[in-house]
Amino acid sequence: MMSERMDEINKTDSKKKSENPLATERIGKLIAKFAIPAVISMLVSSLYNIVDQIFIGQGVGMLGNAATNIAFPVSIICTATALMLGIGSASNYNLESGAGEKEKASRIAGTGLSMLVICGIVIAAVVLLFLDPLLEVFGVTPEVLPYAQDYTGITAYGIPFLILTTGGNHLIRADRSPTYSMACMLTGAILNTILDPLFIFGFHLGIKGAAWATVIGQVVSGILVVLYFSRFRKMELSWEMLRPRGYLLKTIASLGMASCINQIAMAAVQITMNNTLRHYGAASVYGTDIPLACVGVISKVNMVFMAICIGTSQGCQPIWGFNYGAGRYARVRETYGKAFRISLAVGSVFFLCFQIFPRQLVGIFGTGSEEYFHFAERYFRIFMLMTFMNGIQPMSSGFFTSIGKAKLGIVVSLTRQVIFLLPLILIFPVFMGIDGVMYAGPIADGAAALAAICCAVREIQKMRNMEAEAI
């Protein structure tokens, strides 16, 4: 009897050890384990742009800040591609792993990795071949053009590594190595931060120095991603699995499209906003370059806030995906509730900062005229008025994608940028001038947050119904 009891205990212990912790660990502990490294990775990714903006503002000036704003759509397009392939691969990997289809999960990861490399090379070639026409479309002015040419032309060489790092880190987290994922991003960002002042001030390279510092950091991060999948991965992954397969790419795109479209929408809004600011700024007391420079700075500051919210969503993605695939709906709901509260709390803190310290925040990125600071303060306080709710929409979009609701994820991802903000920044300035751009922001933010909440409540109720039917 004693022997049988010991065998039973050993079997139970063995079963617990073999179970995936995503199915058994406390939700709060899992969110901390996965979300904190994801948030740090997103913050580090944002640092590439923010550190450049700070040192360029101090070493080059307002026109340098405007140039990075003009170049920003290229960065958004790269991020869109990386998220489509990275999140799409990671979401499918977790869903298939949760369902017990480990070989299929690994083949999806292999297709995602190879496509990250291919797309990075293609986008870099397009940017280098069509640099000047792209900058014109992005809203460049004659004064800003030479700075934008230097910065964008150099950073284009880092695009393949940027896309591999951004997308590959999602798969590294899905492979249950969030700390390594964080280390990849952190290493490149620290290197970029060290090289920026050295190249800009020490070697007197100006905006070219900032660009080369960014590229070097991206290359190092990309190499670390390659090193992980060649030596440290937990998933089964052979050379044969790296061959892209059309049917798997379609599966990846279906779950990654929401994040991709959200980023593409951001690029479309950024381009439209740049051209709107250029047009209506010329008719205002601010001129054309002040609005472009201010909005570029403020968008970088806002990236810090969005990095935390999106990083939280990305950290929750393996928890949502695995447990939904395994039919553990209560854990899915609990994770969403905690992520929702985190988004509100973080948004409230940044809302207070944006309303109370706008001049100080802008001052970090260099000096300017009184008109420059006046516009920046008004833009911060008006455009960012709904910051406390701004994290709900991207977090919810990630939630829908993680549970396989690709179409709903796409719709929610489009609400703020395309459905609400884009029409408003075209219509409002006709009646209000450049101020119309500012007032379009909080209206779009509030409407998008409410739409996301309504969709989330509906999906959560569906899960409750499925649980009731299973009893």
Buried (B, 14 or more C-beta within 10 A) or exposed (E): EEEEEEEEEEEEEEEEEEEBBBBEBEBEEBBEBBBBBBBBBBBBBBBBBBBBBBBBBBBBBBBBBBBBBBBBBBBBBBBBBBBBBBBBBBBBBBBBBBBEBEEBBBBBBBBBBBBBBEBBEBBBEBBEEEBEEBBEBBBBBEBBBEBBBBBBBBBBBBBBBBBBBBBBBBBBBBBBBBEBBBBBBBBBBBBBBBBBBEBBBEEEBBBBBBBBBBBBBBBBBBBBBBEBBEEEBEBEBEEEBBEBBEEBBEBBBBBBBBBBBBBBBBBBBBBBBBBBBBEBBEEBEBBBBBBBBBBBBBBBBBBBBBBBBBBBBBBBBBBBBBBBBBEBBEBBBBBBEBBBEBBBEBBBEBBEBBEEEBEEBBBBBBEBEEBBBBBBBBBBBBBBBBBBBBBBBBBBBBBBBBBBBBEBBBBBBBBBBBBBBBEBBBEBBEEBEBBBBBBBBBBBBBBBBBBBBEBBEEBBEEBEEEBEEEE
